[in-house]
């Protein structure tokens, strides 16, 4: 019996929609317990974003703000990743 989608799944969809509006984003995926439908109150949200080219800081920031999230810290992108 599968569980109904959690609030984390709905939040992941909102984040994915915001990232998908970035022209260089090719795919967004949800992983871990949220993707399996087994998340609980201790679960985090694993979101993978696949870009066609290295994203700029502005593009990364725009996606976060577009999702309605509060940007607390944006770590610098590591070269060559």
PyMOL Python script that loads the backbone (N, CA, C, O; Angstrom):
from pymol import cmd

cmd.read_pdbstr("""\
ATOM      1  N   UNK A   1       0.851  -1.185   0.000  1.00  0.00           N
ATOM      2  CA  UNK A   1       0.000   0.000   0.000  1.00  0.00           C
ATOM      3  C   UNK A   1       0.892   1.241   0.000  1.00  0.00           C
ATOM      4  O   UNK A   1       1.765   1.372   0.857  1.00  0.00           O
ATOM      5  N   UNK A   2       0.686   2.129  -0.928  1.00  0.00           N
ATOM      6  CA  UNK A   2       1.518   3.327  -0.996  1.00  0.00           C
ATOM      7  C   UNK A   2       0.934   4.447  -0.138  1.00  0.00           C
ATOM      8  O   UNK A   2      -0.276   4.550   0.062  1.00  0.00           O
ATOM      9  N   UNK A   3       1.841   5.274   0.357  1.00  0.00           N
ATOM     10  CA  UNK A   3       1.453   6.414   1.179  1.00  0.00           C
ATOM     11  C   UNK A   3       1.077   7.585   0.277  1.00  0.00           C
ATOM     12  O   UNK A   3       1.608   7.705  -0.827  1.00  0.00           O
ATOM     13  N   UNK A   4       0.172   8.448   0.728  1.00  0.00           N
ATOM     14  CA  UNK A   4      -0.087   9.662  -0.052  1.00  0.00           C
ATOM     15  C   UNK A   4       1.155  10.545  -0.052  1.00  0.00           C
ATOM     16  O   UNK A   4       1.938  10.499   0.897  1.00  0.00           O
ATOM     17  N   UNK A   5       1.351  11.350  -1.097  1.00  0.00           N
ATOM     18  CA  UNK A   5       2.528  12.219  -1.131  1.00  0.00           C
ATOM     19  C   UNK A   5       2.590  13.133   0.091  1.00  0.00           C
ATOM     20  O   UNK A   5       1.571  13.656   0.542  1.00  0.00           O
ATOM     21  N   UNK A   6       3.785  13.314   0.612  1.00  0.00           N
ATOM     22  CA  UNK A   6       3.972  14.157   1.791  1.00  0.00           C
ATOM     23  C   UNK A   6       4.095  15.621   1.391  1.00  0.00           C
ATOM     24  O   UNK A   6       4.151  15.956   0.208  1.00  0.00           O
ATOM     25  N   UNK A   7       4.135  16.480   2.394  1.00  0.00           N
ATOM     26  CA  UNK A   7       4.337  17.910   2.128  1.00  0.00           C
ATOM     27  C   UNK A   7       5.702  18.123   1.483  1.00  0.00           C
ATOM     28  O   UNK A   7       5.889  19.084   0.737  1.00  0.00           O
ATOM     29  N   UNK A   8       6.659  17.236   1.760  1.00  0.00           N
ATOM     30  CA  UNK A   8       7.978  17.364   1.141  1.00  0.00           C
ATOM     31  C   UNK A   8       7.886  17.161  -0.376  1.00  0.00           C
ATOM     32  O   UNK A   8       8.588  17.828  -1.136  1.00  0.00           O
ATOM     33  N   UNK A   9       7.026  16.246  -0.811  1.00  0.00           N
ATOM     34  CA  UNK A   9       6.853  16.008  -2.241  1.00  0.00           C
ATOM     35  C   UNK A   9       6.279  17.261  -2.907  1.00  0.00           C
ATOM     36  O   UNK A   9       6.739  17.660  -3.976  1.00  0.00           O
ATOM     37  N   UNK A  10       5.288  17.876  -2.287  1.00  0.00           N
ATOM     38  CA  UNK A  10       4.693  19.107  -2.837  1.00  0.00           C
ATOM     39  C   UNK A  10       5.732  20.226  -2.881  1.00  0.00           C
ATOM     40  O   UNK A  10       5.772  20.999  -3.838  1.00  0.00           O
ATOM     41  N   UNK A  11       6.561  20.314  -1.861  1.00  0.00           N
ATOM     42  CA  UNK A  11       7.605  21.342  -1.828  1.00  0.00           C
ATOM     43  C   UNK A  11       8.647  21.063  -2.913  1.00  0.00           C
ATOM     44  O   UNK A  11       9.121  21.991  -3.568  1.00  0.00           O
ATOM     45  N   UNK A  12       9.003  19.800  -3.104  1.00  0.00           N
ATOM     46  CA  UNK A  12       9.946  19.422  -4.159  1.00  0.00           C
ATOM     47  C   UNK A  12       9.395  19.811  -5.530  1.00  0.00           C
ATOM     48  O   UNK A  12      10.145  20.274  -6.390  1.00  0.00           O
ATOM     49  N   UNK A  13       8.107  19.628  -5.736  1.00  0.00           N
ATOM     50  CA  UNK A  13       7.489  20.006  -7.014  1.00  0.00           C
ATOM     51  C   UNK A  13       7.600  21.514  -7.237  1.00  0.00           C
ATOM     52  O   UNK A  13       7.890  21.964  -8.346  1.00  0.00           O
ATOM     53  N   UNK A  14       7.370  22.287  -6.181  1.00  0.00           N
ATOM     54  CA  UNK A  14       7.477  23.743  -6.286  1.00  0.00           C
ATOM     55  C   UNK A  14       8.907  24.157  -6.615  1.00  0.00           C
ATOM     56  O   UNK A  14       9.124  25.031  -7.455  1.00  0.00           O
ATOM     57  N   UNK A  15       9.875  23.537  -5.961  1.00  0.00           N
ATOM     58  CA  UNK A  15      11.280  23.831  -6.248  1.00  0.00           C
ATOM     59  C   UNK A  15      11.639  23.412  -7.666  1.00  0.00           C
ATOM     60  O   UNK A  15      12.316  24.155  -8.377  1.00  0.00           O
ATOM     61  N   UNK A  16      11.198  22.236  -8.083  1.00  0.00           N
ATOM     62  CA  UNK A  16      11.499  21.748  -9.432  1.00  0.00           C
ATOM     63  C   UNK A  16      10.915  22.678 -10.486  1.00  0.00           C
ATOM     64  O   UNK A  16      11.570  22.966 -11.487  1.00  0.00           O
ATOM     65  N   UNK A  17       9.696  23.148 -10.273  1.00  0.00           N
ATOM     66  CA  UNK A  17       9.086  24.082 -11.224  1.00  0.00           C
ATOM     67  C   UNK A  17       9.930  25.346 -11.371  1.00  0.00           C
ATOM     68  O   UNK A  17      10.105  25.857 -12.477  1.00  0.00           O
ATOM     69  N   UNK A  18      10.447  25.845 -10.259  1.00  0.00           N
ATOM     70  CA  UNK A  18      11.264  27.060 -10.297  1.00  0.00           C
ATOM     71  C   UNK A  18      12.579  26.805 -11.032  1.00  0.00           C
ATOM     72  O   UNK A  18      13.012  27.632 -11.835  1.00  0.00           O
ATOM     73  N   UNK A  19      13.207  25.678 -10.765  1.00  0.00           N
ATOM     74  CA  UNK A  19      14.455  25.365 -11.462  1.00  0.00           C
ATOM     75  C   UNK A  19      14.213  25.131 -12.943  1.00  0.00           C
ATOM     76  O   UNK A  19      15.032  25.536 -13.768  1.00  0.00           O
ATOM     77  N   UNK A  20      13.115  24.490 -13.299  1.00  0.00           N
ATOM     78  CA  UNK A  20      12.820  24.194 -14.704  1.00  0.00           C
ATOM     79  C   UNK A  20      12.594  25.461 -15.529  1.00  0.00           C
ATOM     80  O   UNK A  20      12.699  25.425 -16.755  1.00  0.00           O
ATOM     81  N   UNK A  21      12.292  26.558 -14.883  1.00  0.00           N
ATOM     82  CA  UNK A  21      12.143  27.827 -15.605  1.00  0.00           C
ATOM     83  C   UNK A  21      13.487  28.438 -15.995  1.00  0.00           C
ATOM     84  O   UNK A  21      13.532  29.386 -16.779  1.00  0.00           O
ATOM     85  N   UNK A  22      14.571  27.906 -15.460  1.00  0.00           N
ATOM     86  CA  UNK A  22      15.907  28.360 -15.838  1.00  0.00           C
ATOM     87  C   UNK A  22      16.263  27.719 -17.177  1.00  0.00           C
ATOM     88  O   UNK A  22      16.157  26.500 -17.309  1.00  0.00           O
ATOM     89  N   UNK A  23      16.681  28.496 -18.170  1.00  0.00           N
ATOM     90  CA  UNK A  23      16.893  27.949 -19.515  1.00  0.00           C
ATOM     91  C   UNK A  23      17.970  26.870 -19.614  1.00  0.00           C
ATOM     92  O   UNK A  23      17.908  26.035 -20.516  1.00  0.00           O
ATOM     93  N   UNK A  24      18.940  26.863 -18.725  1.00  0.00           N
ATOM     94  CA  UNK A  24      20.017  25.871 -18.812  1.00  0.00           C
ATOM     95  C   UNK A  24      19.727  24.582 -18.044  1.00  0.00           C
ATOM     96  O   UNK A  24      20.520  23.642 -18.109  1.00  0.00           O
ATOM     97  N   UNK A  25      18.607  24.518 -17.319  1.00  0.00           N
ATOM     98  CA  UNK A  25      18.278  23.310 -16.566  1.00  0.00           C
ATOM     99  C   UNK A  25      17.675  22.284 -17.518  1.00  0.00           C
ATOM    100  O   UNK A  25      16.756  22.587 -18.278  1.00  0.00           O
ATOM    101  N   UNK A  26      18.206  21.067 -17.464  1.00  0.00           N
ATOM    102  CA  UNK A  26      17.736  19.992 -18.343  1.00  0.00           C
ATOM    103  C   UNK A  26      16.870  18.977 -17.609  1.00  0.00           C
ATOM    104  O   UNK A  26      15.998  18.359 -18.219  1.00  0.00           O
ATOM    105  N   UNK A  27      17.094  18.794 -16.308  1.00  0.00           N
ATOM    106  CA  UNK A  27      16.298  17.826 -15.542  1.00  0.00           C
ATOM    107  C   UNK A  27      16.393  18.151 -14.059  1.00  0.00           C
ATOM    108  O   UNK A  27      17.379  18.716 -13.584  1.00  0.00           O
ATOM    109  N   UNK A  28      15.346  17.780 -13.350  1.00  0.00           N
ATOM    110  CA  UNK A  28      15.319  17.898 -11.888  1.00  0.00           C
ATOM    111  C   UNK A  28      14.772  16.578 -11.359  1.00  0.00           C
ATOM    112  O   UNK A  28      13.782  16.064 -11.880  1.00  0.00           O
ATOM    113  N   UNK A  29      15.405  16.029 -10.332  1.00  0.00           N
ATOM    114  CA  UNK A  29      14.937  14.767  -9.764  1.00  0.00           C
ATOM    115  C   UNK A  29      14.852  14.841  -8.249  1.00  0.00           C
ATOM    116  O   UNK A  29      15.602  15.571  -7.600  1.00  0.00           O
ATOM    117  N   UNK A  30      13.933  14.077  -7.705  1.00  0.00           N
ATOM    118  CA  UNK A  30      13.793  13.923  -6.260  1.00  0.00           C
ATOM    119  C   UNK A  30      14.348  12.547  -5.914  1.00  0.00           C
ATOM    120  O   UNK A  30      14.057  11.564  -6.595  1.00  0.00           O
ATOM    121  N   UNK A  31      15.142  12.483  -4.864  1.00  0.00           N
ATOM    122  CA  UNK A  31      15.728  11.214  -4.455  1.00  0.00           C
ATOM    123  C   UNK A  31      15.388  10.879  -3.016  1.00  0.00           C
ATOM    124  O   UNK A  31      14.645  11.599  -2.349  1.00  0.00           O
ATOM    125  N   UNK A  32      15.938   9.790  -2.558  1.00  0.00           N
ATOM    126  CA  UNK A  32      15.815   9.378  -1.167  1.00  0.00           C
ATOM    127  C   UNK A  32      14.424   8.956  -0.746  1.00  0.00           C
ATOM    128  O   UNK A  32      13.618   8.496  -1.555  1.00  0.00           O
ATOM    129  N   UNK A  33      14.163   9.123   0.531  1.00  0.00           N
ATOM    130  CA  UNK A  33      12.905   8.643   1.108  1.00  0.00           C
ATOM    131  C   UNK A  33      11.690   9.367   0.552  1.00  0.00           C
ATOM    132  O   UNK A  33      10.611   8.779   0.475  1.00  0.00           O
ATOM    133  N   UNK A  34      11.836  10.620   0.164  1.00  0.00           N
ATOM    134  CA  UNK A  34      10.702  11.355  -0.415  1.00  0.00           C
ATOM    135  C   UNK A  34      10.308  10.720  -1.742  1.00  0.00           C
ATOM    136  O   UNK A  34       9.121  10.534  -2.012  1.00  0.00           O
ATOM    137  N   UNK A  35      11.286  10.388  -2.565  1.00  0.00           N
ATOM    138  CA  UNK A  35      11.008   9.744  -3.854  1.00  0.00           C
ATOM    139  C   UNK A  35      10.378   8.362  -3.665  1.00  0.00           C
ATOM    140  O   UNK A  35       9.530   7.942  -4.452  1.00  0.00           O
ATOM    141  N   UNK A  36      10.804   7.666  -2.616  1.00  0.00           N
ATOM    142  CA  UNK A  36      10.262   6.331  -2.345  1.00  0.00           C
ATOM    143  C   UNK A  36       8.911   6.372  -1.641  1.00  0.00           C
ATOM    144  O   UNK A  36       8.221   5.356  -1.550  1.00  0.00           O
ATOM    145  N   UNK A  37       8.535   7.553  -1.143  1.00  0.00           N
ATOM    146  CA  UNK A  37       7.287   7.665  -0.388  1.00  0.00           C
ATOM    147  C   UNK A  37       7.382   7.117   1.015  1.00  0.00           C
ATOM    148  O   UNK A  37       6.372   6.738   1.608  1.00  0.00           O
ATOM    149  N   UNK A  38       8.600   7.070   1.557  1.00  0.00           N
ATOM    150  CA  UNK A  38       8.800   6.541   2.907  1.00  0.00           C
ATOM    151  C   UNK A  38       9.341   7.598   3.867  1.00  0.00           C
ATOM    152  O   UNK A  38       9.839   7.261   4.941  1.00  0.00           O
ATOM    153  N   UNK A  39       9.246   8.874   3.489  1.00  0.00           N
ATOM    154  CA  UNK A  39       9.772   9.927   4.351  1.00  0.00           C
ATOM    155  C   UNK A  39       8.966  10.020   5.643  1.00  0.00           C
ATOM    156  O   UNK A  39       7.781   9.691   5.696  1.00  0.00           O
ATOM    157  N   UNK A  40       9.658  10.482   6.677  1.00  0.00           N
ATOM    158  CA  UNK A  40       9.019  10.690   7.974  1.00  0.00           C
ATOM    159  C   UNK A  40       9.461  12.046   8.512  1.00  0.00           C
ATOM    160  O   UNK A  40      10.076  12.831   7.789  1.00  0.00           O
ATOM    161  N   UNK A  41       9.157  12.319   9.755  1.00  0.00           N
ATOM    162  CA  UNK A  41       9.429  13.655  10.298  1.00  0.00           C
ATOM    163  C   UNK A  41      10.913  13.965  10.410  1.00  0.00           C
ATOM    164  O   UNK A  41      11.272  15.121  10.637  1.00  0.00           O
ATOM    165  N   UNK A  42      11.782  12.985  10.262  1.00  0.00           N
ATOM    166  CA  UNK A  42      13.221  13.201  10.326  1.00  0.00           C
ATOM    167  C   UNK A  42      13.864  13.312   8.944  1.00  0.00           C
ATOM    168  O   UNK A  42      15.070  13.541   8.844  1.00  0.00           O
ATOM    169  N   UNK A  43      13.095  13.157   7.901  1.00  0.00           N
ATOM    170  CA  UNK A  43      13.635  13.107   6.542  1.00  0.00           C
ATOM    171  C   UNK A  43      14.028  14.472   6.016  1.00  0.00           C
ATOM    172  O   UNK A  43      13.431  15.492   6.360  1.00  0.00           O
ATOM    173  N   UNK A  44      15.049  14.464   5.171  1.00  0.00           N
ATOM    174  CA  UNK A  44      15.434  15.671   4.454  1.00  0.00           C
ATOM    175  C   UNK A  44      14.861  15.571   3.039  1.00  0.00           C
ATOM    176  O   UNK A  44      14.185  14.601   2.699  1.00  0.00           O
ATOM    177  N   UNK A  45      15.136  16.567   2.240  1.00  0.00           N
ATOM    178  CA  UNK A  45      14.664  16.588   0.862  1.00  0.00           C
ATOM    179  C   UNK A  45      15.878  16.600  -0.052  1.00  0.00           C
ATOM    180  O   UNK A  45      16.669  17.543  -0.029  1.00  0.00           O
ATOM    181  N   UNK A  46      16.027  15.553  -0.857  1.00  0.00           N
ATOM    182  CA  UNK A  46      17.145  15.454  -1.795  1.00  0.00           C
ATOM    183  C   UNK A  46      16.641  15.825  -3.178  1.00  0.00           C
ATOM    184  O   UNK A  46      15.763  15.166  -3.735  1.00  0.00           O
ATOM    185  N   UNK A  47      17.204  16.882  -3.717  1.00  0.00           N
ATOM    186  CA  UNK A  47      16.799  17.379  -5.026  1.00  0.00           C
ATOM    187  C   UNK A  47      18.050  17.496  -5.882  1.00  0.00           C
ATOM    188  O   UNK A  47      18.998  18.188  -5.513  1.00  0.00           O
ATOM    189  N   UNK A  48      18.053  16.821  -7.026  1.00  0.00           N
ATOM    190  CA  UNK A  48      19.167  16.907  -7.963  1.00  0.00           C
ATOM    191  C   UNK A  48      18.773  17.786  -9.135  1.00  0.00           C
ATOM    192  O   UNK A  48      17.717  17.588  -9.735  1.00  0.00           O
ATOM    193  N   UNK A  49      19.615  18.757  -9.465  1.00  0.00           N
ATOM    194  CA  UNK A  49      19.351  19.663 -10.583  1.00  0.00           C
ATOM    195  C   UNK A  49      20.483  19.481 -11.588  1.00  0.00           C
ATOM    196  O   UNK A  49      21.657  19.615 -11.245  1.00  0.00           O
ATOM    197  N   UNK A  50      20.119  19.175 -12.832  1.00  0.00           N
ATOM    198  CA  UNK A  50      21.086  18.913 -13.886  1.00  0.00           C
ATOM    199  C   UNK A  50      21.064  20.057 -14.888  1.00  0.00           C
ATOM    200  O   UNK A  50      20.055  20.302 -15.549  1.00  0.00           O
ATOM    201  N   UNK A  51      22.183  20.749 -14.992  1.00  0.00           N
ATOM    202  CA  UNK A  51      22.316  21.926 -15.844  1.00  0.00           C
ATOM    203  C   UNK A  51      23.088  21.567 -17.116  1.00  0.00           C
ATOM    204  O   UNK A  51      23.988  20.728 -17.073  1.00  0.00           O
ATOM    205  N   UNK A  52      22.751  22.184 -18.229  1.00  0.00           N
ATOM    206  CA  UNK A  52      23.466  21.983 -19.489  1.00  0.00           C
ATOM    207  C   UNK A  52      24.842  22.631 -19.442  1.00  0.00           C
ATOM    208  O   UNK A  52      25.774  22.166 -20.098  1.00  0.00           O
ATOM    209  N   UNK A  53      24.969  23.689 -18.676  1.00  0.00           N
ATOM    210  CA  UNK A  53      26.234  24.396 -18.498  1.00  0.00           C
ATOM    211  C   UNK A  53      26.314  24.831 -17.040  1.00  0.00           C
ATOM    212  O   UNK A  53      25.299  24.901 -16.346  1.00  0.00           O
ATOM    213  N   UNK A  54      27.516  25.118 -16.588  1.00  0.00           N
ATOM    214  CA  UNK A  54      27.673  25.566 -15.206  1.00  0.00           C
ATOM    215  C   UNK A  54      26.759  26.760 -14.947  1.00  0.00           C
ATOM    216  O   UNK A  54      26.801  27.740 -15.692  1.00  0.00           O
ATOM    217  N   UNK A  55      25.934  26.692 -13.901  1.00  0.00           N
ATOM    218  CA  UNK A  55      25.028  27.804 -13.625  1.00  0.00           C
ATOM    219  C   UNK A  55      25.764  28.995 -13.019  1.00  0.00           C
ATOM    220  O   UNK A  55      26.742  28.837 -12.288  1.00  0.00           O
ATOM    221  N   UNK A  56      25.280  30.163 -13.332  1.00  0.00           N
ATOM    222  CA  UNK A  56      25.831  31.361 -12.704  1.00  0.00           C
ATOM    223  C   UNK A  56      25.235  31.492 -11.306  1.00  0.00           C
ATOM    224  O   UNK A  56      24.219  30.875 -10.987  1.00  0.00           O
ATOM    225  N   UNK A  57      25.873  32.289 -10.499  1.00  0.00           N
ATOM    226  CA  UNK A  57      25.329  32.554  -9.170  1.00  0.00           C
ATOM    227  C   UNK A  57      23.950  33.204  -9.286  1.00  0.00           C
ATOM    228  O   UNK A  57      23.049  32.914  -8.499  1.00  0.00           O
ATOM    229  N   UNK A  58      23.795  34.084 -10.275  1.00  0.00           N
ATOM    230  CA  UNK A  58      22.499  34.748 -10.486  1.00  0.00           C
ATOM    231  C   UNK A  58      21.408  33.746 -10.847  1.00  0.00           C
ATOM    232  O   UNK A  58      20.283  33.862 -10.362  1.00  0.00           O
ATOM    233  N   UNK A  59      21.722  32.764 -11.691  1.00  0.00           N
ATOM    234  CA  UNK A  59      20.727  31.751 -12.077  1.00  0.00           C
ATOM    235  C   UNK A  59      20.345  30.891 -10.887  1.00  0.00           C
ATOM    236  O   UNK A  59      19.169  30.574 -10.706  1.00  0.00           O
ATOM    237  N   UNK A  60      21.319  30.508 -10.073  1.00  0.00           N
ATOM    238  CA  UNK A  60      21.040  29.701  -8.884  1.00  0.00           C
ATOM    239  C   UNK A  60      20.181  30.487  -7.893  1.00  0.00           C
ATOM    240  O   UNK A  60      19.234  29.951  -7.318  1.00  0.00           O
ATOM    241  N   UNK A  61      20.519  31.748  -7.703  1.00  0.00           N
ATOM    242  CA  UNK A  61      19.755  32.600  -6.794  1.00  0.00           C
ATOM    243  C   UNK A  61      18.339  32.815  -7.312  1.00  0.00           C
ATOM    244  O   UNK A  61      17.382  32.767  -6.539  1.00  0.00           O
ATOM    245  N   UNK A  62      18.199  33.050  -8.615  1.00  0.00           N
ATOM    246  CA  UNK A  62      16.880  33.296  -9.207  1.00  0.00           C
ATOM    247  C   UNK A  62      15.947  32.113  -8.992  1.00  0.00           C
ATOM    248  O   UNK A  62      14.772  32.304  -8.676  1.00  0.00           O
ATOM    249  N   UNK A  63      16.448  30.901  -9.158  1.00  0.00           N
ATOM    250  CA  UNK A  63      15.611  29.717  -8.973  1.00  0.00           C
ATOM    251  C   UNK A  63      15.120  29.610  -7.530  1.00  0.00           C
ATOM    252  O   UNK A  63      13.961  29.276  -7.283  1.00  0.00           O
ATOM    253  N   UNK A  64      15.997  29.892  -6.598  1.00  0.00           N
ATOM    254  CA  UNK A  64      15.633  29.820  -5.177  1.00  0.00           C
ATOM    255  C   UNK A  64      14.560  30.856  -4.855  1.00  0.00           C
ATOM    256  O   UNK A  64      13.554  30.534  -4.223  1.00  0.00           O
ATOM    257  N   UNK A  65      14.770  32.078  -5.282  1.00  0.00           N
ATOM    258  CA  UNK A  65      13.806  33.146  -4.994  1.00  0.00           C
ATOM    259  C   UNK A  65      12.492  32.926  -5.742  1.00  0.00           C
ATOM    260  O   UNK A  65      11.420  33.231  -5.220  1.00  0.00           O
ATOM    261  N   UNK A  66      12.574  32.393  -6.972  1.00  0.00           N
ATOM    262  CA  UNK A  66      11.381  32.102  -7.765  1.00  0.00           C
ATOM    263  C   UNK A  66      10.503  31.060  -7.074  1.00  0.00           C
ATOM    264  O   UNK A  66       9.281  31.086  -7.216  1.00  0.00           O
ATOM    265  N   UNK A  67      11.114  30.159  -6.339  1.00  0.00           N
ATOM    266  CA  UNK A  67      10.366  29.127  -5.614  1.00  0.00           C
ATOM    267  C   UNK A  67       9.721  29.674  -4.347  1.00  0.00           C
ATOM    268  O   UNK A  67       8.953  28.976  -3.685  1.00  0.00           O
ATOM    269  N   UNK A  68      10.030  30.912  -4.014  1.00  0.00           N
ATOM    270  CA  UNK A  68       9.472  31.498  -2.798  1.00  0.00           C
ATOM    271  C   UNK A  68      10.237  31.103  -1.551  1.00  0.00           C
ATOM    272  O   UNK A  68       9.752  31.263  -0.431  1.00  0.00           O
ATOM    273  N   UNK A  69      11.439  30.585  -1.755  1.00  0.00           N
ATOM    274  CA  UNK A  69      12.259  30.168  -0.615  1.00  0.00           C
ATOM    275  C   UNK A  69      13.079  31.343  -0.103  1.00  0.00           C
ATOM    276  O   UNK A  69      13.294  32.323  -0.817  1.00  0.00           O
ATOM    277  N   UNK A  70      13.528  31.237   1.125  1.00  0.00           N
ATOM    278  CA  UNK A  70      14.416  32.230   1.715  1.00  0.00           C
ATOM    279  C   UNK A  70      15.851  31.770   1.498  1.00  0.00           C
ATOM    280  O   UNK A  70      16.228  30.678   1.923  1.00  0.00           O
ATOM    281  N   UNK A  71      16.636  32.587   0.851  1.00  0.00           N
ATOM    282  CA  UNK A  71      18.037  32.257   0.619  1.00  0.00           C
ATOM    283  C   UNK A  71      18.831  32.591   1.872  1.00  0.00           C
ATOM    284  O   UNK A  71      18.997  33.760   2.220  1.00  0.00           O
ATOM    285  N   UNK A  72      19.319  31.561   2.544  1.00  0.00           N
ATOM    286  CA  UNK A  72      20.112  31.740   3.746  1.00  0.00           C
ATOM    287  C   UNK A  72      21.600  31.817   3.422  1.00  0.00           C
ATOM    288  O   UNK A  72      22.327  32.647   3.967  1.00  0.00           O
ATOM    289  N   UNK A  73      22.040  30.935   2.522  1.00  0.00           N
ATOM    290  CA  UNK A  73      23.454  30.883   2.160  1.00  0.00           C
ATOM    291  C   UNK A  73      23.554  30.211   0.801  1.00  0.00           C
ATOM    292  O   UNK A  73      22.895  29.201   0.552  1.00  0.00           O
ATOM    293  N   UNK A  74      24.365  30.759  -0.065  1.00  0.00           N
ATOM    294  CA  UNK A  74      24.629  30.160  -1.366  1.00  0.00           C
ATOM    295  C   UNK A  74      26.110  29.813  -1.406  1.00  0.00           C
ATOM    296  O   UNK A  74      26.965  30.696  -1.481  1.00  0.00           O
ATOM    297  N   UNK A  75      26.398  28.536  -1.357  1.00  0.00           N
ATOM    298  CA  UNK A  75      27.792  28.094  -1.375  1.00  0.00           C
ATOM    299  C   UNK A  75      28.369  28.292  -2.765  1.00  0.00           C
ATOM    300  O   UNK A  75      27.662  28.096  -3.754  1.00  0.00           O
ATOM    301  N   UNK A  76      29.626  28.675  -2.864  1.00  0.00           N
ATOM    302  CA  UNK A  76      30.234  28.837  -4.184  1.00  0.00           C
ATOM    303  C   UNK A  76      30.289  27.489  -4.904  1.00  0.00           C
ATOM    304  O   UNK A  76      30.467  26.438  -4.289  1.00  0.00           O
ATOM    305  N   UNK A  77      30.134  27.555  -6.200  1.00  0.00           N
ATOM    306  CA  UNK A  77      30.200  26.347  -7.002  1.00  0.00           C
ATOM    307  C   UNK A  77      31.648  25.913  -7.127  1.00  0.00           C
ATOM    308  O   UNK A  77      32.533  26.743  -7.336  1.00  0.00           O
ATOM    309  N   UNK A  78      31.890  24.626  -7.000  1.00  0.00           N
ATOM    310  CA  UNK A  78      33.244  24.108  -7.150  1.00  0.00           C
ATOM    311  C   UNK A  78      33.565  23.951  -8.623  1.00  0.00           C
ATOM    312  O   UNK A  78      32.736  23.470  -9.396  1.00  0.00           O
ATOM    313  N   UNK A  79      34.741  24.347  -9.006  1.00  0.00           N
ATOM    314  CA  UNK A  79      35.147  24.294 -10.406  1.00  0.00           C
ATOM    315  C   UNK A  79      35.198  22.844 -10.889  1.00  0.00           C
ATOM    316  O   UNK A  79      35.662  21.952 -10.179  1.00  0.00           O
ATOM    317  N   UNK A  80      34.712  22.632 -12.107  1.00  0.00           N
ATOM    318  CA  UNK A  80      34.816  21.334 -12.736  1.00  0.00           C
ATOM    319  C   UNK A  80      33.769  20.317 -12.315  1.00  0.00           C
ATOM    320  O   UNK A  80      33.870  19.148 -12.690  1.00  0.00           O
ATOM    321  N   UNK A  81      32.781  20.722 -11.557  1.00  0.00           N
ATOM    322  CA  UNK A  81      31.730  19.775 -11.144  1.00  0.00           C
ATOM    323  C   UNK A  81      30.533  19.881 -12.041  1.00  0.00           C
ATOM    324  O   UNK A  81      29.551  19.164 -11.848  1.00  0.00           O
TER     325      UNK A  81
END
""", "prot")
cmd.dss("prot")
cmd.show_as("cartoon", "prot")
cmd.util.cbc("prot")
cmd.orient("prot")
